[in-house]
Amino acid sequence: MAKITAESRELFEKKSVAYKNEIKEIMKREKTTLDSISKDKTGVGYKKLQLVEDMIYISTIYIAISNLSMEILAVRSEESLNEGRKTLYKAIIYLEEVVTNIIDAPYSDFEKNLEEIAETPVEKRYYLIRKLGLAIRLIMDAYGDNTKWKWSFVELNGRYTTVAKNVLDMNKAMKDYFDGRAEDHDVSVYYIRLLKKLLSKSADGYRERYELSTRRADDMRLGINYLIAYRRLLIVMGEKDEAEEIKKKIQVWKEKMEQDSKKQKDAK
């Protein structure tokens, strides 16, 4: 790797100033919004959705700073990427505060939480979730394949999957999904397809982390929970054959976890 000169470092700092100033302005707006929430509880859900939008945007600015570092200094900015990753966690936390972080439960268990954002159209929810997913993908790609954060991204993606599921008004979405004449039919179909993909991917991600990294039973349990949530969605959709296959998969995973636990105890 070529030595970074003082001139190139100075050029990078000069060109990154505008990005950093924009981040500062958005962070000031975040503080103002949080102060408003602490004083006035009306419209909290909508305010937090806006905070999610802001955090996603900040993460893309941090990615831009890292790209600028690659262009000028020929190295990515780990500091910027770390801040971008933390900002995406903040975005997810804001969503969790509105729609909960429940992985698997009957829709009725968190239906009341969605009353706070009842006026938010399904299309807007869908595009917000897609933007968040894209930002996560961009951060992961910017880090590269050999990053030390590889296995932590399993959690980031899992929590993203959970809020993606919980922010959707499932009752309305299912009605629109099965009604080809409904105004929101197409976006509901796209959203449900996305959820199926995310739930399956998150389950496999935790199973892989269990097998190749942690060997912790709680990772396997989380993988199973995402499978259970996936099966619940399939049942609501009337996809009985696929739901039965997932049921069998859940049983296999549970047996695997129990066998591994027994081996660990026997080895002690």
MIMI-899921 format. One record per atom (N, C-alpha, C): residue in one letter; x negated, y negated, z. Coordinates in steps of 0.001 Angstrom, whole numbers, padded with zeros to 6 digits, always signed. Each point is the difference from the previous one (the first is absolute). Layout:
residues N
AXYZ
...
This chain:
residues 268
M-000849+001201+000000
M+000849-001201+000000
M-000877-001241+000000
A+000314-000929-000900
A-000786-001221-000122
A+000152-000854+001246
K-001080-000709+000338
K+000018-000873+001165
K+000947-001173-000240
I+000794-000318+001024
I+000934-001126-000102
I-000769-001285+000262
T-000004-000886-000964
T-000737-001250+000139
T+000823-001038+000754
A-000693-000999+000505
A+000672-001096+000706
A+000944-000726-000942
E-000418-000115-001256
E+000832-000700-000983
E+001311+000743-000265
S-000100+001314-000164
S+001216+000781-000262
S+000904+000009+001223
R-000588+000071+001202
R+000782-000058+001232
R+000724-001332+000114
E-000688-001075-000335
E+000604-001333+000054
E+001139-000125-001012
L-000191+000582-001206
L+001044-000039-001024
L+001227+000773+000452
F-000222+001151+000617
F+001117+000796+000504
F+000785-000762+001060
E-000717-000597+000939
E+000656-000755+001072
E+000799-001164-000576
K-000572-000655-001002
K+000668-001142-000607
K+001286+000419-000701
K-000056+001100-000749
K+001167+000438-000764
K+001069+000663+000876
S-000398+000486+001163
S+000970+000672+000871
S+000719-000961+000941
V-000429-001249+000041
V+000599-000988+000911
V+001497-000155-000254
A+000369-000112-001271
A+001418-000209-000328
A+000845+001177+000478
Y-000514+001220-000164
Y+000725+001181+000472
Y+000186-000049+001521
K-001100-000318+000703
K+000043-000018+001462
K+000927-001092+000525
N+000017-001123-000684
N+000898-001089+000409
N+001461+000400-000181
E+000269+000732-001087
E+001378+000445-000235
E+000445+000982+001090
I-000912+000873+000400
I+000308+000933+001095
I+000317-000770+001280
K-000798-001023+000301
K+000217-000803+001208
K+001367-000657-000009
E+000412-000495-001155
E+001308-000655-000099
E+001140+000977+000241
I-000127+001184-000552
I+001052+001001+000193
I+000037+000464+001458
M-001188+000121+000618
M-000052+000399+001404
M+000634-001061+000901
K-000148-001264-000368
K+000668-001070+000748
K+001515+000149-000114
R+000447+000334-001219
R+001437+000193-000222
R+000508+001201+000802
E-000832+001041+000094
E+000371+001164+000812
E+000208-000411+001452
K-000934-000784+000530
K+000112-000441+001402
K+001268-000819+000222
T+000298-000880-000956
T+001210-000814+000097
T+001251+000875+000015
T+000005+001022-000861
T+001145+000913-000062
T+000150+000781+001298
L-001113+000495+000542
L+000053+000758+001247
L+000459-000877+001166
D-000427-001248+000009
D+000465-000949+001022
D+001505-000209-000121
S+000460-000084-001243
S+001435-000176-000253
S+000792+001205+000491
I-000541+001190-000249
I+000671+001231+000426
I+000104+000071+001526
S-001055-000438+000682
S+000002+000053+001462
S+001022-000955+000610
K+000347-001045-000746
K+000941-001005+000514
K+001432+000232-000476
D+000149+000609-001180
D+001327+000166-000597
D+000105+001398-000594
K+000895+000813+000535
K+000123+001400-000413
K+000915+000198-001210
T+000523-001064-000570
T+000846+000156-001184
T-000874+000177-001247
G+000402+000928-000835
G-000710+000212-001264
G-001389+000580+000147
V-000254+000685+001118
V-001334+000546+000246
V-000412+000991-001089
G+000925+000862-000399
G-000316+000993-001013
G-000474-000626-001303
Y+000683-001038-000436
Y-000367-000666-001258
Y-001345-000709+000124
K-000244-000580+001174
K-001286-000681+000228
K-001141+001000-000051
K+000230+001180+000556
K-001059+001006-000002
K-000215+000594-001386
L+001048+000086-000801
L-000188+000428-001391
L-000888-000986-000747
Q+000163-001284+000296
Q-000860-001008-000624
Q-001438+000142+000488
L-000168+000327+001269
L-001348+000239+000523
L-000647+001187-000703
V+000796+001021-000288
V-000519+001153-000748
V-000505-000451-001365
E+000787-000807-000682
E-000406-000535-001308
E-001323-000756+000125
D-000105-000824+001035
D-001203-000804+000195
D-001223+000870+000273
M+000184+001038+000829
M-001132+000877+000320
M-000463+000779-001238
I+000935+000415-000808
I-000374+000684-001250
I-000826-000934-000875
Y+000443-001245-000106
Y-000715-000971-000831
Y-001402-000254+000547
I-000117-000139+001336
I-001322-000223+000598
I-000931+001167-000320
S+000525+001215+000060
S-000849+001165-000286
S-000555-000055-001421
T+000808-000493-000940
T-000485-000100-001384
T-001069-001086-000134
I+000084-001035+000838
I-001041-001036-000013
I-001317+000581+000509
Y+000087+000810+001053
Y-001217+000636+000511
Y-000614+000923-001053
I+000836+000679-000754
I-000506+000848-001084
I-000688-000858-001052
A+000594-001157-000303
A-000603-000920-000977
A-001361-000482+000479
I-000146-000253+001296
I-001293-000422+000545
I-001027+001113-000167
S+000407+001236+000271
S-000909+001129-000172
S-000395+000173-001468
N+000958-000186-000887
N-000308+000079-001437
N-000980-001095-000410
L+000168-001179+000584
L-000918-001103-000269
L-001406+000341+000494
S-000063+000659+001143
S-001285+000434+000531
S-000673+001004-000937
M+000799+000915-000545
M-000545+000958-000966
M-000537-000708-001234
E+000739-000998-000445
E-000376-000732-001214
E-001285-000806+000191
I-000147-000641+001148
I-001134-000903+000215
I-001160+000679+000715
L+000324+000827+001017
L-001041+000594+000834
L-000258+001474-000312
A+000879+000578-000823
A-000110+001411-000396
A+000240+000955+001172
V+000652-000475+001046
V+000416+000859+001119
V+001406-000423+000410
R+000818+000959+000408
R+001318-000360+000478
R-000101-000596+001397
S+000951-000820+000342
S+000031-000635+001316
S+000778+000896+000960
E-000734+000781+000793
E+000644+000885+000972
E+000823-000797+001003
E-000514-001165+000369
E+000723-000841+000961
E+001366-000397-000556
S+000042-000409-001260
S+001263-000412-000611
S+000958+001175-000126
L-000525+001148-000402
L+000857+001179-000142
L+000548+000447+001355
N-000820-000087+001030
N+000475+000362+001338
N+001121-000929+000450
E-000157-001288-000284
E+001054-000957+000353
E+001265+000259-000816
G-000180+000359-001269
G+001149+000319-000838
G+000735+001227+000494
R-000757+001021+000432
R+000601+001222+000548
R+000776-000309+001272
K-000585-000809+000886
K+000679-000382+001242
K+001275-000798-000292
T-000056-000832-001025
T+001166-000809-000363
T+001141+000867-000488
L-000316+001079-000708
L+001042+000917-000456
L+000636+000733+001175
Y-000804+000310+001004
Y+000578+000574+001224
Y+000979-000979+000632
K-000356-001281-000008
K+000907-001015+000545
K+001307-000029-000775
A-000094+000104-001311
A+001210+000008-000832
A+000909+001165+000396
I-000603+001165+000195
I+000777+001182+000374
I+000596-000162+001396
I-000773-000562+000920
I+000494-000212+001363
I+001205-000929-000005
Y-000052-001056-000797
Y+001152-000908-000088
Y+001236+000739-000501
L-000189+000896-000953
L+001129+000787-000493
L+000485+000990+001060
E-000940+000617+000706
E+000382+000937+001057
E+000832-000694+001077
E-000337-001242+000284
E+000736-000751+001016
E+001446-000252-000414
V+000242+000014-001295
V+001363-000211-000501
V+000740+001324-000137
V-000625+000986-000639
V+000725+001232-000371
V-000465+001254+000745
T-000853-000131+000986
T-000559+001067+000823
T-001063+000816-000752
N-000726+000809+000778
N-001020+000878-000577
N+000406+001466+000123
I+001303+000265+000048
I+000513+001365+000124
I-000221+000751-001320
I-000708+001114+000090
I-000280+000779-001213
I+001217+000811-000414
D+000542+000749+000933
D+001156+000843-000332
D+001079-000134+001057
A+001164-000414-000432
A+001176-000108+000875
A+001196-000254-000891
P+001192+000301+000473
P+001194-000343-000779
P+000032-001499-000275
Y+000485-000363-001159
Y+000055-001412-000390
Y+000718-000842+001048
S+000982+000587+000655
S+000784-000736+000997
S-000845-000468+001181
D-001151+000662+000229
D-000842-000355+001137
D-000645-001373-000141
F-000228-000433-001230
F-000618-001325-000178
F+000805-000896-000946
E+001232+000417-000293
E+000862-000783-000879
E+000224-001408+000546
K+000116-000120+001328
K+000260-001297+000619
K-001128-000988-000266
N-001237+000509-000086
N-001139-000879-000249
N+000105-000709-001341
L+000631+000660-000960
L+000104-000580-001339
L+001001-001146-000071
E+000790-000166+001054
E+000938-001124+000024
E-000740-001329-000053
E-001232-000009+000504
E-000796-001232+000007
E-000371-000460-001400
I-000018+000927-000964
I-000378-000369-001372
I+001094+000441-000981
A+001229+000015+000473
A+001122+000513-000795
A+000176-000732-001324
E-000353-001288-000036
E+000210-000792-001213
E-001143+000135-001011
T-001014+000771+000344
T-001121+000191-000923
T+000367+001050-001041
P+000063-000367-001279
P+000401+000970-001044
P-000964+001179-000081
V+000523+001137-000418
V-000828+001190-000114
V-001137-000224-000993
E+000247-000788-001025
E-001049-000278-000986
E-001176-000719+000649
K+000303-000962+000874
K-001064-000737+000682
K-000765+000914+000951
R+000704+000885+000675
R-000660+000956+000901
R-000926+000919-000795
Y+000491+000444-001142
Y-000768+000909-000842
Y-001289-000647-000475
Y+000092-001241-000481
Y-001199-000666-000500
Y-000968-000363+001120
L+000526-000292+001194
L-000871-000246+001145
L-000800+001260+000335
I+000684+001133+000025
I-000669+001268+000303
I-001008+000356-001093
R+000353-000249-001228
R-000947+000275-001087
R-001232-000887+000092
K+000193-001271+000345
K-001141-000915+000142
K-000912+000451+001136
L+000609+000435+001101
L-000796+000470+001126
L-000788+001248-000392
G+000634+000909-000704
G-000682+001206-000450
G-001148-000304-000953
L+000219-000968-000892
L-001057-000389-000937
L-001174-000618+000740
A+000287-000842+000990
A-001070-000640+000769
A-000835+001044+000738
I+000658+001018+000550
I-000724+001082+000677
I-000891+000732-000991
R+000535+000292-001176
R-000777+000682-001030
R-001208-000836-000430
L+000185-001308-000145
L-001099-000881-000404
L-001103-000032+001048
I+000400-000038+001277
I-000997+000015+001070
I-000773+001316-000009
M+000715+001101-000143
M-000654+001307-000026
M-000970+000097-001172
D+000421-000457-001156
D-000865+000041-001183
D-001223-000889+000181
A+000188-001148+000660
A-001108-000937+000207
A-001060+000597+000929
Y+000432+000776+000985
Y-000951+000659+000891
Y-000786+001095-000717
G+000650+000689-000928
G-000655+001109-000691
G+000254+001322+000694
D-000432+001086-000627
D+000306+001350+000481
D-000773+000399+001246
N-001175-000558+000197
N-000867+000456+001091
N+000082-000880+001249
T+001084-000705+000154
T+000134-000884+001146
T+000230+000768+001296
K-000470-000569+001100
K+000223+000610+001317
K+001463-000100+000420
W+000770-000815-000727
W+001404-000195+000342
W+000914+000996-000719
K-000594+000950-000707
K+000796+000931-000811
K+001156+000618+000776
W-000264+000528+001180
W+001038+000716+000737
W+000948-000951+000728
S-000461-001215+000274
S+000918-000972+000624
S+001067-000445-000998
F-000308+000105-001283
F+000986-000376-001015
F+001191+000965-000004
V-000193+001201+000527
V+001125+000930+000131
V+001053-000607+000918
E-000449-000584+001110
E+000927-000644+000929
E+000640-001231-000641
L-000808-000816-000680
L+000527-001201-000643
L+001092+000366-001000
N-000269+001009-000812
N+000995+000440-000984
N+001219+000627+000665
G-000229+000717+001098
G+001117+000612+000707
G+000932-001047+000597
R-000575-000995+000637
R+000825-001059+000589
R+000708-000803-001090
Y-000677-000168-001117
Y+000635-000655-001158
Y+001205+000807-000475
T-000162+001296-000106
T+001101+000877-000410
T+001189-000137+000936
T-000276-000041+001301
T+001069-000074+000994
T+000817-001275-000139
V-000674-001147-000137
V+000761-001252-000122
V+000684-000092-001357
A-000613+000609-001018
A+000647+000023-001321
A+001336+000725+000087
K+000037+001080+000753
K+001235+000766+000199
K+000993-000779+000869
N-000487-000570+001084
N+000891-000607+000983
N+000570-001350-000417
V-000662-000683-000925
V+000501-001306-000419
V+001167+000120-000983
L+000209+001201-000500
L+001080+000231-000967
L+001320+000289+000709
D+001057-000654-000437
D+001347+000309+000476
D+000424+001291-000696
M-000230+001122+000689
M+000155+001301-000637
M+001444+000288-000420
N+000951-000428+000810
N+001407+000248-000339
N+000376-000649-001327
K-000359-001280-000133
K+000322-000718-001236
K-000817+000534-001168
A-001269+000285+000262
A-000873+000477-001074
A+000503+001314-000580
M+000482+000888+000858
M+000490+001283-000480
M+001290-000147-000809
K+000853-000899+000432
K+001220-000261-000776
K-000359-000508-001391
D-000934-000937-000046
D-000414-000574-001286
D-000776+001013-000837
Y-000741+000880+000665
Y-000789+001016-000686
Y+000908+000924-000824
F+001131+000365+000594
F+000899+000950-000658
F+001058-000674-000873
D+000056-001314+000013
D+000966-000746-000815
D-000727-000709-001131
G+000040+000601-001171
G-000712-000567-001143
G+000489-001368-000417
R+001178-000405+000473
R+000541-001321-000358
R-000331-001063+001030
A-000579+000402+001111
A-000313-000950+001067
A-001068-000991-000452
E+000128-001218+000469
E-000954-001058-000384
E-001434+000360+000406
D-000140+000643+001154
D-001337+000334+000507
D-000377+001467-000251
H+000658+000622-000974
H-000276+001417-000272
H-001456+000232-000369
D-000505-000736-000981
D-001351+000247-000492
D-001047-000194+001091
V+000084-001123+000722
V-001013-000266+001021
V+000101+001015+001138
S+001205+000475+000302
S+000157+001021+001036
S-000636+001314-000437
V+000156+000352-001265
V-000632+001212-000535
V-001513-000115+000088
Y-000552-001151-000415
Y-001450-000198+000053
Y-000513+000057+001429
Y+000752-000613+000912
Y-000401-000041+001401
Y-000019+001412+000600
I+001068+000764-000232
I+000070+001356+000542
I-001107+000878-000576
R-000274-000153-001275
R-001097+000759-000605
R-001330-000347+000668
L-000190-001288+000277
L-001222-000429+000672
L-000102+000622+001389
L+001112+000013+000733
L-000011+000567+001349
L-000348+001485-000015
K+000542+000735-000941
K-000316+001428-000115
K-001505+000188-000192
K-000565-000795-000863
K-001438+000088-000273
K-000822-000364+001237
L+000395-001075+000678
L-000757-000467+001161
L+000066+000988+001161
L+001195+000534+000264
L+000149+000937+001112
L-000826+001260-000222
S+000033+000512-001216
S-000790+001182-000325
S-001496-000293+000107
K-000404-001155-000501
K-001416-000374+000016
K-000505-000205+001424
S+000817-000622+000847
S-000422-000237+001383
S-000124+001310+000764
A+000922+000913-000240
A-000088+001317+000631
A-001300+000688-000394
D-000301+000010-001284
D-001218+000649-000488
D-001250-000715+000516
G+000081-001335+000150
G-001136-000764+000494
G-000371+000381+001417
Y+000998+000134+000860
Y-000269+000384+001383
Y-000473+001448+000093
R+000554+000869-000843
R-000452+001400-000024
R-001470+000058-000426
E-000357-000788-001006
E-001388-000027-000478
E-000929-000554+001075
R+000434-001064+000689
R-000840-000567+001059
R-000210+001024+001115
Y+001047+000738+000301
Y-000093+001058+001016
Y-001012+001067-000413
E+000112+000446-001246
E-000833+001101-000475
E-001467-000406-000175
L-000233-001215-000513
L-001354-000387-000412
L-000713-000942+000952
S+000739-000516+000989
S-000632-000984+000867
S+000249+000240+001481
T+001215-000231+000460
T+000226-000088+001444
T+000247+001314+000704
R+000703+000905-000651
R+000489+001251+000620
R+000872-000293+001217
R+000585-001178+000031
R+000875-000396+001100
R+001438+000398-000306
A+000653+000627+000982
A+001363+000482-000206
A+000971-001132-000295
D-000273-001192+000545
D+000943-001101-000238
D+000009-000425-001458
D-001122+000174-000714
D-000004-000280-001441
D+000897+000989-000735
M-000094+001265+000379
M+000839+001020-000630
M+001478-000268+000317
R+000275-000417+001242
R+001388-000299+000372
R+000546-001161-000814
L-000825-001009-000215
L+000442-001134-000816
L+000284+000445-001428
G-000866+000855-000541
G+000252+000534-001332
G+001331+000723-000065
I+000278+000796+001027
I+001270+000727+000064
I+001169-000970+000120
N-000163-001053+000793
N+001073-000993+000143
N+000350-000652-001330
Y-001032-000265-000818
Y+000280-000589-001314
Y+000699+001011-000914
L-000330+001271+000149
L+000715+001024-000767
L+001461+000075+000435
I+000228-000094+001313
I+001375+000051+000514
I+000803-001191-000520
A-000635-001178-000003
A+000673-001199-000521
A+000291+000160-001494
Y-000938+000608-000710
Y+000174+000258-001436
Y+001181+000945-000215
R+000068+001050+000804
R+001094+000957-000129
R+001343-000660+000319
R+000018-000846+001004
R+001237-000707+000348
R+000501-000822-001199
L-000936-000667-000683
L+000365-000793-001174
L+000542+000895-001113
L-000641+001136-000221
L+000444+000933-001044
L+001402+000520+000279
I+000296+000272+001265
I+001332+000491+000366
I+001055-001056-000300
V-000291-001243+000342
V+000936-001099-000275
V+000232-000129-001503
M-001045+000267-000776
M+000096-000094-001452
M+000688+001216-000623
G+000222+001023+000804
G+000642+001200-000520
G-000946+000930-000732
E-001307-000196+000164
E-000990+000848-000670
E-000329+001183+000910
K+000926+000966+000062
K-000072+001106+000953
K-001188+000926-000242
D-000281+000314-001261
D-001096+000926-000297
D-001346-000577+000438
E-000221-001278-000327
E-001265-000636+000384
E-000086-000151+001510
A+001135-000301+000634
A+000032-000117+001462
A-000360+001326+000659
E+000454+001100-000598
E-000307+001323+000547
E-001487+000300-000134
E-000604-000415-001115
E-001435+000200-000195
E-000803-000769+001039
I+000437-001220+000287
I-000692-000811+001005
I+000178+000622+001386
K+001159+000572+000252
K+000233+000684+001279
K-001005+001141+000187
K-000224+000755-001058
K-000970+001099+000057
K-001416-000543+000235
K-000307-001111-000650
K-001318-000619+000146
K-000214-000467+001435
I+001035-000580+000591
I-000068-000446+001395
I-000324+001171+000916
Q+000661+001125-000232
Q-000224+001186+000821
Q-001426+000512-000133
V-000514-000010-001222
V-001376+000442-000240
V-000983-000902+000750
W+000224-001296-000067
W-000884-000950+000677
W+000058+000170+001512
K+001202+000230+000532
K+000145+000203+001447
K-000747+001255+000441
E+000129+001050-000770
E-000688+001253+000331
E-001513-000181-000072
K-000460-000748-000988
K-001417-000288-000138
K-000508-000766+001224
M+000746-001003+000430
M-000385-000806+001156
M-000056+000857+001263
E+000978+000870+000171
E+000046+000876+001178
E-001158+000996-000001
Q-000312+000553-001165
Q-001111+000948-000116
Q-001328-000681+000321
D-000182-001210-000534
D-001239-000741+000255
D-000127-000353+001468
S+001117-000355+000619
S-000007-000357+001423
S-000401+001215+000846
K+000522+001144-000378
K-000316+001239+000734
K-001483+000344-000148
K-000534-000165-001199
K-001420+000277-000234
K-000887-000919+000830
Q+000392-001282+000094
Q-000776-000950+000776
Q+000003+000361+001482
K+001160+000443+000496
K+000098+000379+001413
K-000829+001265+000267
D+000063+000952-000924
D-000730+001240+000167
D-001522-000205-000046
A-000401-001046-000735
A-001432-000268-000167
A-000617-000652+001232
K+000855-000540+000887
K-000496-000704+001176
K-000415+000998+001088
